[in-house]
Amino acid sequence: MNIQETSEFLKQYKEELGLSDEWYENRMKDIRSDSDYYPTTEELTFGARVAWRNSNRCIGRLFWKSLYVFDERELQTEEEIYMALLRHINFATNNGKIRPTITVFKSNAVRIWNCQLIRYAGYETEGGVLGDPHSIEFTKICQQLGWQGEGTGFDILPLVIQIAENDPKIFDIPKEYILEVPIRHPHYEKMTDLNLKWYAVPIVSNMKLSCGGIEFHAAPFNGWYMGTEIGARNFADIDRYNLLPKVAEIIGLDTNSNISLWKDRALVELNVAVLHSFKEAGVSIVDHHTAAQQFKLFEQQEEDNNRQVTGNWSWLIPPMSPAATHIFHKPIANIIKKPNYFYQKRPY
């Protein structure tokens, strides 16, 4: 516990919720007498939401107040944590109507080894990488723990949960919990020949929640996808699925010269396919232009509440047509405020 951070957090909690000075003094008195701070569920909920509001890399902060918080700090076993993660996946997925959700586990005791709860495996083969190259190392870890995938390009990795210094335990996610979207283009039918799909909910699980001087190393959270995260990064990056050459071939682009802008045109059509497919499947997603407009509303809300808007410009601009958004043309202070989410050293 960092008593100064605890004090600052509870002052912020008091002010934003309109509580009295007496409440604050009594709360701090109890904390000092216990020499420990255990946030109430209400304080934890506020902290998790404000941490989203303070997340400089996130363009979707307009909806920070809608974050649903599962307080699972009392869970003791890996099996209980596994069931809580399944509840999170099910609740957040919501048949495609994605709900922003976070599940918080006991501080300094629980680690989830996955970078996201749902992620595709990556295999090194003689013919090149099968699946997601980003997952190669973690896939090997899972195999060492006894997991065996089906050997496709879209194998869902298992959950790996560790409590304190115990050996990690591995759990498969039942297929009925995972909503996936087949990718097809509204005009280029041959794009279905690529047999692409992507999971509906990006549940980040490798970041810690820092709230009131307490660090929660297992606090998986999600919003919904911005289309370019899939279409311009996961599918398009050279060190990921690297699909631009295949898409360019399908739509008949000249890839022999950069002057044809084949990469740009293939990138647009790949993103069109992602947005079209998610919308057709009834799964929540936002395009980068709408997301930028939503971020502008967030900026206005923060200014109306006399709070400085902070952000990491290089992350806030979308990876496709960034100059077509207002964010590209506007400087923003990359000041880190707490509560917040932070990357942490991998447990393996």
N, C-alpha and C positions, 0 to 999 in steps of 0.2 A: 504494500500500500504506500502511495505517495500522498501524505496528508495535505500538501499544498494543492495538488491536483484535485483531491477529494473536496477540499474547501471551495476551490474555484468552480468545480462542477456543480456542487450543491447550491452555490450562489446563483449560477446560471439557471438551474432548475427552479429555484425559488422565484427568480425574476420573471422567467417566461411563463410560469404557471400562476403567477400572482399570489404566492404564498407570503406569510408574514415573516418579519425579522425574527420573531420569537420562535417560529417553527425552525428556522435555520440554526439559531443558537442551540436549541434543544437537541436537534439532530447531530450537530457537531459535538456537543457535550457527550452524547451517548457513544459516538464513534471514538472519541479520545479516551473515554473510560474503558472501552472494550479493546483499545489499541488495534482495532480492525474495522474495515468498512465492508459491509455486505449490502450491496444495493438492493433496495426493494424491487419488486417486479415493475412497479411504476417508474422508478428511477432508471432501471435498466432499459425499459421501453423507450423512455425519453432519450437516454444516452445513445441507444442504437439508431434511433431516428436522426438525431442531431449529427451522429457520425456520418450518416449518409449525406446530410446537408453540407457537411464539411469535406466531402470526398472530392478533392480537386480534379481527379481524373474522370469524373462521371458527368456526362452530359444530361442525364435523366433525373436530376435532383429536384425538379419541380414537384415530384410526387413523394417527397421524403416523409410527409406526415402519414402516408398510407401504409408504411411498413408494418407488417404484422409480426409480432415478437412472440416466439415460443421460449419460455423460461424453463430450461431443462437442467438447471444446475444441481438438482438433487439426485440425478441418475448416477448409479455406482458401477454398473457393469457394461462391458462392450456390447452385450446383447441388448440391453436397454437403450444404449446410444444408437445402435443400429436401427431399432424399431422407431426411435425418434426421428432419425434421418429419413426413413421411409415415410413417416407422417409428413415431414417437411416436403418431400418430393410430391406426395399426393396432394397436399393442401395447396402448394405453390402452382402445380400444374393445372388443377381446377378445370379439367377437360378442355384445356387450351386457353381459357380466360385467365391468364397468368396473374398471380397475386404476389406482390413484393413481400418477401418473407425472410426472417432470420431466426435461427435456432441457436441459443446460447447455452453452452455447457460449462461445467465447473472450471473456474480459472486455475491455470497452472497445473492442470491434471490430465486434460484430454487433448489428444492431437488426432486430426484426420489427415492421413497421408496424401489423399487425393488433392489435386489442384482445383478440380471441380467435382461435385458429387457424381455427375454424369459426364463421361468423357470416352472417346473412342481409343482403342488400343492401337499401338504401332509396332509392326514386326519388320525386322531386317531379313530380307530374303535375297537369294541369288539374283533375282530379277529387279531388285530395288526395294524400297520401303512399301509395305502393304499397310494401309490404314493411315493413322495420323503420326507423322514423324515427331511431333512434339511429345508424344507419349511413349517413345521407345524405351527410355530408361525406366519409367515407372511400370511399364508392361513387364519388363524383365524382373523387377522387384516382385510384382504380383505372381509371376511364374515361379520364382524362388519360394514364395509362400504357399505354393500348391495350386494356384489357379491355372486353368487351361482354357484359352479362348477357342472360338470356332475357326479362326484363321480367315476371317473376312475383312474387308476394308472398314467395317463399321461394327466391330465387337465392343460392347459396353464393358468397361473395366469394372472390377469389383470395388467395394468400399474397404479401405484399410483403416482400422481404428486402433489406437494405442492409449492405454491409461497409464500415466506415470512412467515407471521404468519397466512395466510388464512388456512381454513380447507382443507385437502387433497381431491383431486378429483380422481375418479376411472374411468378407460377406458378399455374396452375389446379390445384385438388385433384381428382384423378380421382373420379368419382362412386362407384366401388366402395369407396373408403376412408371414405365418410361414411354412418354409420348414422342414419337418421331414424325418428321414431315418429309415425305418423298418430294424431291425437287424436280419440277418440270417447268418448261418455258411456255408462255401463252402462245407463241408463234413458231418457235423452232422446236418441232416435235422430236427431232433427233437427240435433243439434249437429255431426253429420258433414257437414251442408250447408255449414258454414263452411270446410271443406277445410283444417283446421289440421294442422300437424305441427311437430315440433321436433327438433333434432339431439341425439344421445345424450350427447355428452361436452363439458362446458364447459372448454376448455383456455385458460386465461388467459395472454396473451402480451405484455401491455404493462407488466408489473411487473419490477423488477430484484431479483435475489438479492444481498443484502449478507451476506458470510460471511468472517470472519477478516480484515476490513479490505480485502477485495477486492469490487468490484461487478461483477456479471455482468448486463449490460443485456438480454441475450437468454437467458431461462431459462423457457420456457413450461411450465406445470404444470397438473395437473387432479386433481380428485377425481371424485365423481359428483354429480348434481343433488339438491338438496332441492326437493321438488315446488313449493313456493311461489315459488322463483326463476323458474319458468316461469309457473305459474298465477296468482300474485298480483303479479308484477312484469312480466315480458316480455309476457305476454298482456293484463294488466289495466291497467297504468299508462296514464294519459291521453296521455303523450308517447311511448308505445311502440305496441303493437297496439290498445289501447283497446277491448277486446272486451266489457266488462261490459254495455253497452246491448244489444248483439246477443244475448248469452247470456240476458239478462233477457227479451227478446222471445221467444226460443225456448221458455223454460220458463214463459212466461205471467205475468210479474210486472208489477205496476203501477209504472211508472217516473215517474209524475206527482208523487209525494210521497216525500220522504225517510223519512217515518214508516213506510213499508212495508218499510224496510230492504232494498230491492231490490238495492242494490249488494252488501251483505253476503251475501245469499242467492245471487246470481249468482256472486260470488267463490268461495263454497264449492263450488258445482256445477262451476265451471271447474277448480278444483283437484282435485275428485273425478275429473274427466275425465282430467286429466294423470296422476295416480297410477294410475288404472285402465289407461290406455293403455300406460304404460311397463311396468307389471307384466305386462300381457297380452302385450307384445312381448318379455318376458324381458330387459328393460334395467334395470340398477341404478338405483334412485332411493330416496330416503328421505322420509317425511312429516315435518313439522316437530315433531310431538310425540315421535316416536321419536328424531329428531335431538337434541332437548332432553334426553331421557333419556340419550343417549349422551354429551352434553356433561357431564352430572352425573357420569357414570362417569369422564370425563377429569379433572374437578375433583378427584375422590377420588384418582385415580392421582397427580396432581401433588402433592396434599397428603401422600400416603404417601411421596413422594420428597423432601419438604421443599422443594418449589418453589412459589413464589407463583403463583397463577392470575391471569392478566391478561386483559383483554378490553375491547372497545368495546361497551358495553351496547346502544347504539342499533342496532348491526349484528347483535348476537347474538340479540336478540329477533326472532322470525319476523314477517313482515309480515301474518300472519293469526292471529287469536286469541292474541296474545302473552301475555295475562294468564292463559292456561290452561297456561303453562309456568312452571317454577320460576325461570327466568332473569329474568323480568319483576319478580319480587319480591325480587331479590337484588342488592345493589350489587357492582360489580366494578371493580378498579383498572385504568385504561387506561394502563398503564406500558409503554413500548416497549422491548423487549429485542432484542438481536441474538444470532445470525443472524436475519434476517427478510426479508420481501418488502415492497418499497416501490413506490408509484406513481412514475413519472418523466415528465419533459416529453416530449410527443409529438415524434417525429422529423420531422413534416411540419407 
